Amino acid sequence: MQAIAFYLLAFVTLAAGLLVVSARNPVHSVLFLITAFFSAAGLFVLLGAEFLAMLLIVVYVGAVAVLFLFVVMMLDIDFEALRKGFAQYLPVGGLVAGVLTLEMIFVAATVATNGAAGKNATPMASPEGISNTEAIGRVLYTDYVFFFQMAGLVLLVAMIGAIVLTLRHKPGVRRQDIGKQVARSPKTGMELVQIKPGEGISE
């Protein structure tokens, strides 16, 4: 049963990854990216790394991928204009893709030759007898607490940047003014009007 779940999640992850780079609609690409993250989290659960699975869903799906989705949906980007120079950069992109493919083939061949693929197939037990989540939490909040806080700061800056990019000041749009609302009084907030019979109120 575990092998079936592994192959199913691996297939979904690979298929979603291919659809991320092949989808023509950027919103669909982000949705496929979220699917790939969920499938990868399932693979982490099968390996016994529950904390990494939770971290993948909370950070990458709940923050990064949703942030990308909102930025893509709210920014008014002319994708047709961006695709006009696609053929111009195609040779450089093909060269980079070829180099990355050769590197991945080299790494896969090295791992297969040295036989390191199956050395740590099962999760390593903690020497203190604590759970996997507690062991990772101790490392994060003792040795790498600074880097953990910096990662949260980067996500905060990314969220503020997305809000600034999507903020549009259009003329003729009524916006909320907090200062005027706080400074309101009964004299400025109300107006007594004498209405004559048969007439309405016009601003």
Z-matrix of the N, CA and C atoms (Angstrom, degrees):
N
C 1 1.455
C 2 1.529 1 111.67
N 3 1.334 2 115.66 1 -39.56
C 4 1.458 3 119.69 2 179.56
C 5 1.526 4 111.12 3 -66.84
N 6 1.338 5 116.56 4 -36.88
C 7 1.466 6 119.52 5 178.42
C 8 1.525 7 110.97 6 -66.13
N 9 1.339 8 117.35 7 -38.89
C 10 1.465 9 120.57 8 178.33
C 11 1.528 10 110.24 9 -63.67
N 12 1.339 11 115.98 10 -43.41
C 13 1.464 12 119.57 11 179.00
C 14 1.529 13 110.90 12 -63.60
N 15 1.342 14 116.42 13 -38.67
C 16 1.469 15 119.59 14 179.78
C 17 1.526 16 111.17 15 -63.56
N 18 1.335 17 116.98 16 -49.36
C 19 1.462 18 119.54 17 -178.52
C 20 1.529 19 111.50 18 -65.50
N 21 1.322 20 117.11 19 -35.53
C 22 1.460 21 120.07 20 178.98
C 23 1.524 22 111.27 21 -66.46
N 24 1.343 23 116.52 22 -46.74
C 25 1.464 24 119.91 23 179.51
C 26 1.525 25 111.16 24 -66.97
N 27 1.337 26 116.67 25 -37.97
C 28 1.467 27 119.33 26 178.52
C 29 1.526 28 111.13 27 -64.35
N 30 1.329 29 116.62 28 -41.49
C 31 1.470 30 119.87 29 178.62
C 32 1.525 31 111.01 30 -63.90
N 33 1.332 32 117.27 31 -42.77
C 34 1.470 33 120.57 32 179.20
C 35 1.524 34 110.46 33 -64.46
N 36 1.331 35 117.31 34 -39.28
C 37 1.459 36 120.73 35 179.47
C 38 1.523 37 111.19 36 -63.92
N 39 1.336 38 117.06 37 -46.69
C 40 1.464 39 120.55 38 179.46
C 41 1.524 40 111.59 39 -65.02
N 42 1.328 41 116.43 40 -43.36
C 43 1.470 42 119.54 41 179.89
C 44 1.528 43 111.29 42 -64.22
N 45 1.327 44 116.87 43 -42.43
C 46 1.462 45 119.68 44 178.82
C 47 1.523 46 111.16 45 -66.38
N 48 1.340 47 117.10 46 -37.63
C 49 1.461 48 119.58 47 177.18
C 50 1.524 49 112.68 48 -63.13
N 51 1.335 50 117.01 49 -40.09
C 52 1.469 51 120.10 50 176.73
C 53 1.521 52 111.44 51 -66.69
N 54 1.326 53 116.60 52 -38.09
C 55 1.461 54 119.64 53 179.87
C 56 1.526 55 111.95 54 -70.96
N 57 1.340 56 117.65 55 -24.84
C 58 1.468 57 120.21 56 177.62
C 59 1.526 58 110.52 57 -62.05
N 60 1.331 59 116.36 58 -43.50
C 61 1.471 60 119.97 59 -176.35
C 62 1.517 61 112.72 60 -89.48
N 63 1.335 62 118.60 61 -12.21
C 64 1.458 63 120.46 62 -177.35
C 65 1.528 64 113.27 63 -104.85
N 66 1.326 65 118.49 64 -15.47
C 67 1.466 66 120.51 65 -179.36
C 68 1.523 67 110.62 66 -69.78
N 69 1.316 68 116.52 67 137.79
C 70 1.465 69 121.14 68 -178.52
C 71 1.531 70 111.75 69 -81.15
N 72 1.311 71 116.17 70 -28.47
C 73 1.462 72 120.20 71 178.70
C 74 1.528 73 109.87 72 -89.72
N 75 1.350 74 119.22 73 123.09
C 76 1.474 75 120.29 74 -178.19
C 77 1.516 76 113.31 75 -64.06
N 78 1.330 77 117.92 76 -30.06
C 79 1.463 78 119.93 77 177.39
C 80 1.525 79 110.18 78 -65.89
N 81 1.325 80 117.52 79 -41.81
C 82 1.458 81 120.94 80 176.47
C 83 1.532 82 110.91 81 -63.36
N 84 1.337 83 117.13 82 -35.88
C 85 1.464 84 120.22 83 178.14
C 86 1.525 85 111.27 84 -61.64
N 87 1.330 86 117.12 85 -42.29
C 88 1.470 87 120.42 86 178.99
C 89 1.524 88 110.44 87 -66.45
N 90 1.328 89 117.64 88 -38.67
C 91 1.468 90 120.32 89 178.70
C 92 1.532 91 110.90 90 -65.23
N 93 1.332 92 117.58 91 -40.11
C 94 1.459 93 120.28 92 175.27
C 95 1.532 94 111.24 93 -66.24
N 96 1.332 95 116.86 94 -33.57
C 97 1.463 96 120.04 95 176.35
C 98 1.523 97 111.04 96 -63.90
N 99 1.339 98 116.94 97 -41.29
C 100 1.464 99 120.61 98 176.55
C 101 1.530 100 110.57 99 -62.05
N 102 1.339 101 116.88 100 -39.92
C 103 1.470 102 120.41 101 177.21
C 104 1.530 103 111.08 102 -62.18
N 105 1.328 104 116.43 103 -41.80
C 106 1.468 105 119.77 104 178.07
C 107 1.523 106 111.52 105 -63.16
N 108 1.328 107 117.48 106 -39.13
C 109 1.461 108 120.51 107 178.61
C 110 1.525 109 111.52 108 -64.57
N 111 1.332 110 117.24 109 -41.56
C 112 1.460 111 120.38 110 179.22
C 113 1.537 112 110.66 111 -64.18
N 114 1.323 113 116.67 112 -41.44
C 115 1.466 114 119.67 113 179.19
C 116 1.523 115 111.23 114 -66.26
N 117 1.331 116 117.01 115 -40.55
C 118 1.463 117 120.12 116 176.75
C 119 1.521 118 111.30 117 -63.86
N 120 1.337 119 116.93 118 -36.28
C 121 1.472 120 119.77 119 175.73
C 122 1.527 121 110.80 120 -63.50
N 123 1.333 122 117.41 121 -38.40
C 124 1.464 123 119.97 122 175.14
C 125 1.515 124 112.43 123 -62.04
N 126 1.326 125 116.77 124 -37.07
C 127 1.476 126 119.73 125 177.01
C 128 1.528 127 110.73 126 -65.75
N 129 1.328 128 117.09 127 -38.19
C 130 1.464 129 120.03 128 177.26
C 131 1.526 130 110.97 129 -63.58
N 132 1.328 131 117.13 130 -38.08
C 133 1.464 132 120.46 131 177.84
C 134 1.519 133 110.57 132 -64.01
N 135 1.325 134 117.51 133 -39.78
C 136 1.465 135 120.34 134 177.90
C 137 1.528 136 111.63 135 -64.61
N 138 1.323 137 117.50 136 -29.79
C 139 1.462 138 121.21 137 179.36
C 140 1.527 139 112.43 138 -83.37
N 141 1.329 140 117.00 139 -5.29
C 142 1.457 141 119.72 140 179.87
C 143 1.507 142 114.15 141 90.04
N 144 1.330 143 118.58 142 8.21
C 145 1.470 144 122.36 143 179.94
C 146 1.522 145 108.81 144 -100.13
N 147 1.330 146 116.42 145 74.61
C 148 1.456 147 120.25 146 -176.24
C 149 1.519 148 112.02 147 -67.13
N 150 1.334 149 116.81 148 -35.34
C 151 1.462 150 119.87 149 -178.87
C 152 1.524 151 111.03 150 -65.06
N 153 1.330 152 117.19 151 -42.65
C 154 1.459 153 120.09 152 178.87
C 155 1.525 154 111.21 153 -65.34
N 156 1.327 155 116.75 154 -36.14
C 157 1.466 156 119.66 155 176.97
C 158 1.526 157 110.84 156 -64.09
N 159 1.325 158 116.21 157 -44.81
C 160 1.462 159 120.02 158 178.68
C 161 1.523 160 110.82 159 -64.44
N 162 1.345 161 116.54 160 -40.45
C 163 1.460 162 121.00 161 179.80
C 164 1.524 163 110.77 162 -64.81
N 165 1.313 164 116.97 163 -37.95
C 166 1.462 165 121.18 164 179.39
C 167 1.526 166 111.40 165 -64.36
N 168 1.325 167 116.29 166 -40.54
C 169 1.461 168 119.69 167 -179.50
C 170 1.526 169 111.17 168 -73.68
N 171 1.341 170 116.81 169 -45.17
C 172 1.463 171 119.99 170 -175.28
C 173 1.530 172 111.11 171 -69.38
N 174 1.337 173 117.19 172 -46.35
C 175 1.468 174 120.55 173 -174.39
C 176 1.522 175 111.24 174 -81.21
N 177 1.335 176 116.04 175 -54.99
C 178 1.464 177 118.80 176 -171.94
C 179 1.531 178 112.33 177 -78.54
N 180 1.324 179 117.00 178 -43.81
C 181 1.466 180 119.02 179 179.84
C 182 1.523 181 110.44 180 -79.40
N 183 1.333 182 116.48 181 -48.24
C 184 1.451 183 119.86 182 -174.89
C 185 1.507 184 114.77 183 -74.47
N 186 1.327 185 118.67 184 -21.86
C 187 1.470 186 120.79 185 -177.07
C 188 1.521 187 111.85 186 -117.98
N 189 1.331 188 116.72 187 -62.82
C 190 1.465 189 119.96 188 -171.04
C 191 1.520 190 111.49 189 -69.53
N 192 1.350 191 117.30 190 -53.07
C 193 1.465 192 119.63 191 -175.82
C 194 1.522 193 111.71 192 -65.16
N 195 1.334 194 117.43 193 -41.64
C 196 1.461 195 120.00 194 178.06
C 197 1.525 196 110.37 195 -66.55
N 198 1.329 197 117.68 196 -35.10
C 199 1.462 198 121.29 197 175.80
C 200 1.520 199 110.81 198 -63.24
N 201 1.337 200 116.74 199 -45.14
C 202 1.466 201 120.38 200 175.82
C 203 1.518 202 110.94 201 -58.88
N 204 1.333 203 115.82 202 -42.57
C 205 1.467 204 120.18 203 -177.89
C 206 1.525 205 111.14 204 -62.41
N 207 1.337 206 117.45 205 -44.22
C 208 1.453 207 120.11 206 -179.94
C 209 1.528 208 111.28 207 -67.85
N 210 1.332 209 116.98 208 -38.62
C 211 1.467 210 119.58 209 178.91
C 212 1.519 211 110.77 210 -64.73
N 213 1.327 212 117.50 211 -43.80
C 214 1.461 213 120.90 212 -179.54
C 215 1.519 214 111.13 213 -65.54
N 216 1.337 215 116.42 214 -39.67
C 217 1.462 216 119.54 215 -177.08
C 218 1.523 217 112.61 216 -75.80
N 219 1.328 218 118.43 217 -31.24
C 220 1.457 219 120.71 218 -173.38
C 221 1.522 220 113.28 219 -94.46
N 222 1.340 221 118.05 220 -25.40
C 223 1.458 222 119.53 221 178.44
C 224 1.520 223 109.74 222 -76.81
N 225 1.303 224 116.25 223 137.83
C 226 1.463 225 121.67 224 178.88
C 227 1.525 226 108.41 225 -90.53
N 228 1.331 227 116.77 226 83.22
C 229 1.460 228 122.38 227 -176.03
C 230 1.521 229 109.00 228 -105.14
N 231 1.316 230 115.36 229 133.30
C 232 1.459 231 120.83 230 176.67
C 233 1.529 232 107.87 231 -87.88
N 234 1.346 233 116.29 232 95.34
C 235 1.456 234 120.22 233 -176.71
C 236 1.528 235 112.05 234 -71.20
N 237 1.311 236 117.19 235 -24.10
C 238 1.464 237 119.41 236 176.92
C 239 1.519 238 110.55 237 -66.44
N 240 1.330 239 116.46 238 -38.21
C 241 1.459 240 119.69 239 177.63
C 242 1.527 241 111.36 240 -68.94
N 243 1.331 242 117.48 241 -33.05
C 244 1.457 243 120.15 242 178.71
C 245 1.520 244 111.82 243 -69.80
N 246 1.329 245 116.87 244 -30.08
C 247 1.463 246 119.97 245 -177.92
C 248 1.530 247 113.07 246 -80.93
N 249 1.329 248 117.37 247 -7.23
C 250 1.459 249 118.92 248 -177.56
C 251 1.522 250 112.22 249 -65.90
N 252 1.318 251 118.77 250 -34.50
C 253 1.465 252 121.81 251 -180.00
C 254 1.511 253 113.65 252 -94.29
N 255 1.350 254 117.36 253 19.59
C 256 1.465 255 120.41 254 -177.13
C 257 1.528 256 111.06 255 -65.89
N 258 1.331 257 117.11 256 -45.69
C 259 1.467 258 120.23 257 -178.14
C 260 1.520 259 111.92 258 -65.91
N 261 1.321 260 116.92 259 -27.17
C 262 1.461 261 120.36 260 -178.66
C 263 1.529 262 111.77 261 -67.91
N 264 1.333 263 116.42 262 -37.85
C 265 1.463 264 120.70 263 -178.04
C 266 1.523 265 112.63 264 -98.44
N 267 1.323 266 118.06 265 7.35
C 268 1.458 267 120.64 266 -178.78
C 269 1.531 268 113.30 267 -63.10
N 270 1.348 269 120.57 268 -42.54
C 271 1.488 270 119.06 269 178.07
C 272 1.527 271 113.16 270 -61.33
N 273 1.341 272 116.59 271 -41.64
C 274 1.478 273 119.24 272 -179.97
C 275 1.528 274 110.23 273 -66.57
N 276 1.345 275 116.62 274 -41.94
C 277 1.463 276 119.64 275 177.79
C 278 1.513 277 112.37 276 -64.12
N 279 1.356 278 116.75 277 -39.01
C 280 1.464 279 119.64 278 176.99
C 281 1.519 280 112.57 279 -64.99
N 282 1.337 281 116.50 280 -36.76
C 283 1.467 282 120.25 281 177.90
C 284 1.518 283 111.48 282 -65.35
N 285 1.332 284 116.47 283 -45.09
C 286 1.476 285 120.21 284 178.77
C 287 1.523 286 110.74 285 -63.85
N 288 1.333 287 116.81 286 -42.70
C 289 1.462 288 120.11 287 178.72
C 290 1.524 289 111.16 288 -63.37
N 291 1.328 290 117.22 289 -39.00
C 292 1.466 291 120.03 290 177.76
C 293 1.522 292 112.54 291 -64.36
N 294 1.337 293 116.78 292 -41.27
C 295 1.471 294 120.43 293 178.56
C 296 1.522 295 110.60 294 -64.02
N 297 1.334 296 116.86 295 -44.00
C 298 1.468 297 120.01 296 178.70
C 299 1.529 298 111.54 297 -63.96
N 300 1.320 299 117.16 298 -37.60
C 301 1.467 300 120.15 299 178.29
C 302 1.524 301 111.16 300 -64.95
N 303 1.324 302 116.57 301 -42.70
C 304 1.469 303 120.14 302 177.98
C 305 1.528 304 111.14 303 -63.82
N 306 1.332 305 117.47 304 -38.48
C 307 1.469 306 120.21 305 178.06
C 308 1.525 307 111.15 306 -64.13
N 309 1.340 308 117.05 307 -43.20
C 310 1.468 309 119.62 308 179.62
C 311 1.526 310 111.43 309 -65.90
N 312 1.336 311 116.84 310 -37.99
C 313 1.472 312 120.05 311 176.96
C 314 1.524 313 110.34 312 -65.04
N 315 1.329 314 116.88 313 -40.16
C 316 1.462 315 120.84 314 179.00
C 317 1.526 316 111.44 315 -64.11
N 318 1.342 317 116.73 316 -43.33
C 319 1.469 318 120.28 317 179.32
C 320 1.527 319 110.88 318 -65.21
N 321 1.346 320 117.02 319 -42.74
C 322 1.460 321 120.31 320 179.45
C 323 1.524 322 111.20 321 -63.97
N 324 1.339 323 117.12 322 -40.30
C 325 1.466 324 120.21 323 178.69
C 326 1.520 325 111.35 324 -67.04
N 327 1.342 326 116.91 325 -37.91
C 328 1.470 327 120.09 326 179.48
C 329 1.527 328 111.27 327 -66.26
N 330 1.335 329 116.21 328 -42.95
C 331 1.469 330 119.73 329 179.45
C 332 1.521 331 110.50 330 -65.55
N 333 1.338 332 117.21 331 -40.79
C 334 1.466 333 120.16 332 179.63
C 335 1.519 334 111.51 333 -66.89
N 336 1.332 335 117.27 334 -35.39
C 337 1.466 336 120.55 335 -179.43
C 338 1.520 337 111.56 336 -71.56
N 339 1.329 338 116.84 337 -43.38
C 340 1.468 339 120.58 338 -177.71
C 341 1.521 340 112.78 339 -78.59
N 342 1.318 341 117.11 340 -13.59
C 343 1.459 342 120.09 341 178.91
C 344 1.498 343 113.99 342 70.39
N 345 1.341 344 116.74 343 32.70
C 346 1.463 345 120.22 344 -178.36
C 347 1.515 346 113.02 345 -93.93
N 348 1.326 347 116.56 346 3.16
C 349 1.462 348 118.11 347 -174.94
C 350 1.522 349 112.88 348 -71.43
N 351 1.321 350 117.68 349 -33.68
C 352 1.454 351 119.42 350 -174.42
C 353 1.506 352 114.95 351 -109.46
N 354 1.329 353 118.19 352 16.48
C 355 1.464 354 120.02 353 -177.41
C 356 1.525 355 111.46 354 -70.61
N 357 1.322 356 117.06 355 -41.73
C 358 1.465 357 120.94 356 -177.46
C 359 1.522 358 109.98 357 -115.44
N 360 1.335 359 116.11 358 49.00
C 361 1.471 360 119.15 359 -178.34
C 362 1.519 361 111.68 360 -68.80
N 363 1.340 362 117.15 361 -32.38
C 364 1.461 363 120.98 362 178.32
C 365 1.525 364 110.00 363 -100.12
N 366 1.321 365 118.71 364 148.26
C 367 1.463 366 120.24 365 -179.95
C 368 1.528 367 111.61 366 -61.78
N 369 1.330 368 115.48 367 138.59
C 370 1.461 369 120.87 368 179.82
C 371 1.523 370 109.61 369 -77.19
N 372 1.305 371 116.70 370 131.93
C 373 1.455 372 121.55 371 179.73
C 374 1.528 373 110.34 372 -74.69
N 375 1.318 374 116.10 373 142.91
C 376 1.452 375 120.22 374 179.26
C 377 1.528 376 109.46 375 -72.07
N 378 1.347 377 117.54 376 138.08
C 379 1.476 378 119.01 377 -179.82
C 380 1.515 379 112.92 378 -64.76
N 381 1.332 380 118.03 379 -23.97
C 382 1.456 381 120.51 380 -178.81
C 383 1.523 382 112.50 381 -90.65
N 384 1.317 383 117.52 382 -2.28
C 385 1.449 384 120.29 383 179.72
C 386 1.509 385 114.75 384 77.37
N 387 1.342 386 117.86 385 20.10
C 388 1.463 387 121.30 386 178.96
C 389 1.520 388 109.04 387 -95.73
N 390 1.327 389 116.21 388 169.25
C 391 1.457 390 120.42 389 -178.03
C 392 1.528 391 111.00 390 -75.20
N 393 1.318 392 114.47 391 166.79
C 394 1.459 393 120.37 392 -179.74
C 395 1.525 394 111.42 393 -64.19
N 396 1.313 395 116.95 394 -42.26
C 397 1.462 396 121.07 395 -179.06
C 398 1.524 397 111.47 396 -64.08
N 399 1.329 398 116.62 397 -41.70
C 400 1.471 399 119.86 398 -179.83
C 401 1.517 400 111.25 399 -67.83
N 402 1.334 401 117.41 400 -37.19
C 403 1.464 402 120.05 401 179.28
C 404 1.528 403 111.29 402 -65.42
N 405 1.342 404 116.86 403 -43.57
C 406 1.465 405 119.83 404 178.70
C 407 1.523 406 110.47 405 -67.84
N 408 1.334 407 117.39 406 -38.14
C 409 1.458 408 120.27 407 177.56
C 410 1.523 409 111.96 408 -61.85
N 411 1.332 410 118.02 409 -39.28
C 412 1.463 411 120.02 410 178.07
C 413 1.525 412 111.55 411 -64.01
N 414 1.330 413 116.52 412 -39.22
C 415 1.470 414 119.74 413 179.43
C 416 1.526 415 110.57 414 -67.86
N 417 1.345 416 116.48 415 -43.94
C 418 1.461 417 119.76 416 -176.91
C 419 1.520 418 112.14 417 -65.63
N 420 1.323 419 117.25 418 -42.02
C 421 1.459 420 120.74 419 -172.89
C 422 1.524 421 113.25 420 -94.63
N 423 1.309 422 118.69 421 6.94
C 424 1.466 423 121.36 422 174.68
C 425 1.528 424 111.20 423 -121.14
N 426 1.334 425 116.99 424 -58.18
C 427 1.465 426 119.86 425 -175.02
C 428 1.532 427 112.76 426 -87.09
N 429 1.323 428 117.25 427 -36.73
C 430 1.461 429 121.11 428 -173.69
C 431 1.525 430 112.16 429 -118.04
N 432 1.317 431 117.58 430 32.69
C 433 1.455 432 119.81 431 -177.39
C 434 1.530 433 110.60 432 -67.19
N 435 1.343 434 117.73 433 -34.68
C 436 1.464 435 120.59 434 -179.91
C 437 1.523 436 110.82 435 -64.15
N 438 1.351 437 117.06 436 -45.46
C 439 1.456 438 120.14 437 -179.82
C 440 1.529 439 111.16 438 -67.73
N 441 1.327 440 116.27 439 -34.28
C 442 1.461 441 120.18 440 177.62
C 443 1.522 442 110.87 441 -64.98
N 444 1.329 443 117.85 442 -41.66
C 445 1.455 444 121.80 443 177.77
C 446 1.523 445 111.05 444 -68.90
N 447 1.327 446 117.82 445 -35.69
C 448 1.459 447 120.99 446 178.41
C 449 1.525 448 110.82 447 -65.70
N 450 1.339 449 117.24 448 -36.49
C 451 1.462 450 120.07 449 176.92
C 452 1.526 451 110.79 450 -63.29
N 453 1.332 452 117.25 451 -41.70
C 454 1.457 453 120.33 452 176.06
C 455 1.522 454 112.22 453 -64.32
N 456 1.338 455 117.27 454 -36.30
C 457 1.464 456 120.92 455 177.67
C 458 1.527 457 111.29 456 -66.16
N 459 1.336 458 116.62 457 -38.83
C 460 1.472 459 120.36 458 177.96
C 461 1.525 460 110.32 459 -63.28
N 462 1.345 461 117.28 460 -41.95
C 463 1.466 462 120.35 461 177.30
C 464 1.530 463 111.45 462 -64.12
N 465 1.332 464 117.24 463 -37.38
C 466 1.462 465 120.44 464 178.34
C 467 1.526 466 110.96 465 -65.28
N 468 1.347 467 116.70 466 -43.47
C 469 1.461 468 120.26 467 178.36
C 470 1.525 469 110.64 468 -64.38
N 471 1.349 470 117.19 469 -38.24
C 472 1.462 471 120.20 470 177.89
C 473 1.522 472 111.41 471 -64.10
N 474 1.327 473 117.40 472 -39.44
C 475 1.459 474 120.47 473 178.79
C 476 1.525 475 110.88 474 -66.36
N 477 1.348 476 117.85 475 -42.51
C 478 1.462 477 120.68 476 178.22
C 479 1.530 478 110.12 477 -64.98
N 480 1.335 479 116.88 478 -38.89
C 481 1.463 480 120.04 479 177.98
C 482 1.515 481 112.44 480 -63.39
N 483 1.334 482 116.53 481 -38.63
C 484 1.467 483 119.46 482 177.94
C 485 1.524 484 111.15 483 -65.47
N 486 1.334 485 116.94 484 -38.24
C 487 1.462 486 119.74 485 178.81
C 488 1.525 487 110.46 486 -67.08
N 489 1.332 488 116.84 487 -41.51
C 490 1.467 489 120.06 488 179.52
C 491 1.522 490 111.26 489 -65.25
N 492 1.334 491 116.76 490 -39.68
C 493 1.464 492 119.78 491 -178.95
C 494 1.523 493 112.19 492 -67.28
N 495 1.311 494 116.67 493 -34.91
C 496 1.467 495 119.86 494 -176.06
C 497 1.522 496 113.18 495 -89.98
N 498 1.323 497 117.85 496 -3.41
C 499 1.465 498 120.71 497 -178.69
C 500 1.523 499 108.73 498 -79.44
N 501 1.303 500 116.45 499 122.14
C 502 1.457 501 122.09 500 -179.02
C 503 1.538 502 109.48 501 -123.18
N 504 1.331 503 116.28 502 126.34
C 505 1.454 504 121.95 503 177.04
C 506 1.524 505 107.98 504 -99.64
N 507 1.317 506 116.58 505 97.04
C 508 1.460 507 121.38 506 -179.85
C 509 1.519 508 109.72 507 -96.50
N 510 1.323 509 116.78 508 141.61
C 511 1.484 510 118.70 509 178.54
C 512 1.523 511 110.75 510 -69.42
N 513 1.332 512 114.32 511 144.67
C 514 1.451 513 120.08 512 178.09
C 515 1.512 514 114.81 513 85.56
N 516 1.331 515 118.21 514 3.80
C 517 1.462 516 122.15 515 -179.90
C 518 1.531 517 108.45 516 -99.24
N 519 1.298 518 117.14 517 125.93
C 520 1.460 519 121.70 518 179.85
C 521 1.522 520 109.79 519 -80.47
N 522 1.329 521 115.94 520 125.45
C 523 1.456 522 120.84 521 -178.15
C 524 1.526 523 110.31 522 -118.54
N 525 1.300 524 114.08 523 160.58
C 526 1.459 525 120.58 524 -178.53
C 527 1.525 526 110.01 525 -77.51
N 528 1.334 527 116.20 526 132.49
C 529 1.460 528 122.59 527 176.99
C 530 1.524 529 107.72 528 -116.35
N 531 1.323 530 116.00 529 104.62
C 532 1.470 531 120.81 530 -175.80
C 533 1.525 532 110.99 531 -63.92
N 534 1.346 533 116.90 532 -39.65
C 535 1.461 534 119.88 533 -177.85
C 536 1.516 535 112.72 534 -62.14
N 537 1.340 536 116.60 535 -42.16
C 538 1.466 537 119.71 536 178.63
C 539 1.526 538 111.68 537 -67.95
N 540 1.328 539 116.82 538 -35.15
C 541 1.464 540 119.63 539 179.39
C 542 1.527 541 111.43 540 -67.47
N 543 1.333 542 116.88 541 -39.54
C 544 1.468 543 119.68 542 179.74
C 545 1.530 544 110.63 543 -69.81
N 546 1.349 545 115.85 544 -35.16
C 547 1.474 546 119.70 545 -176.99
C 548 1.516 547 113.35 546 -83.07
N 549 1.317 548 119.77 547 3.60
C 550 1.471 549 121.14 548 -179.01
C 551 1.527 550 110.85 549 -69.08
N 552 1.296 551 113.60 550 146.46
C 553 1.471 552 121.12 551 176.48
C 554 1.526 553 107.56 552 -132.57
N 555 1.353 554 117.97 553 168.35
C 556 1.474 555 118.44 554 178.06
C 557 1.524 556 113.70 555 -59.70
N 558 1.339 557 117.51 556 -29.19
C 559 1.458 558 120.00 557 179.91
C 560 1.526 559 111.93 558 -70.36
N 561 1.363 560 115.87 559 -40.18
C 562 1.472 561 119.19 560 -178.62
C 563 1.523 562 112.54 561 -88.24
N 564 1.321 563 117.95 562 -18.83
C 565 1.449 564 120.11 563 -175.98
C 566 1.506 565 114.93 564 -94.05
N 567 1.333 566 116.51 565 -13.14
C 568 1.467 567 119.97 566 -179.41
C 569 1.524 568 110.14 567 -128.15
N 570 1.310 569 114.81 568 152.54
C 571 1.455 570 121.09 569 177.71
C 572 1.527 571 108.04 570 -142.94
N 573 1.328 572 116.11 571 126.31
C 574 1.455 573 121.93 572 178.76
C 575 1.524 574 109.23 573 -89.39
N 576 1.307 575 115.38 574 125.44
C 577 1.466 576 120.80 575 -176.61
C 578 1.520 577 108.41 576 -123.43
N 579 1.334 578 114.61 577 132.64
C 580 1.446 579 120.16 578 175.02
C 581 1.542 580 108.61 579 -91.11
N 582 1.355 581 115.88 580 116.53
C 583 1.443 582 120.49 581 -176.96
C 584 1.532 583 109.14 582 -101.53
N 585 1.298 584 114.92 583 126.69
C 586 1.459 585 119.82 584 177.68
C 587 1.532 586 109.83 585 -80.25
N 588 1.275 587 118.52 586 147.17
C 589 1.487 588 120.71 587 178.86
C 590 1.526 589 111.51 588 -59.35
N 591 1.342 590 114.59 589 132.49
C 592 1.454 591 120.50 590 178.55
C 593 1.523 592 114.15 591 86.29
N 594 1.348 593 118.49 592 0.11
C 595 1.460 594 121.37 593 178.58
C 596 1.525 595 109.84 594 -117.40
N 597 1.330 596 115.48 595 149.37
C 598 1.457 597 120.29 596 177.46
C 599 1.511 598 112.00 597 -100.20
N 600 1.314 599 114.53 598 -171.84
C 601 1.475 600 121.66 599 179.83
C 602 1.524 601 108.03 600 -107.70
N 603 1.303 602 115.99 601 130.27
C 604 1.465 603 121.35 602 177.08
C 605 1.510 604 108.88 603 -122.30
N 606 1.309 605 115.75 604 140.59
C 607 1.459 606 119.40 605 -179.11
C 608 1.525 607 110.54 606 -78.72
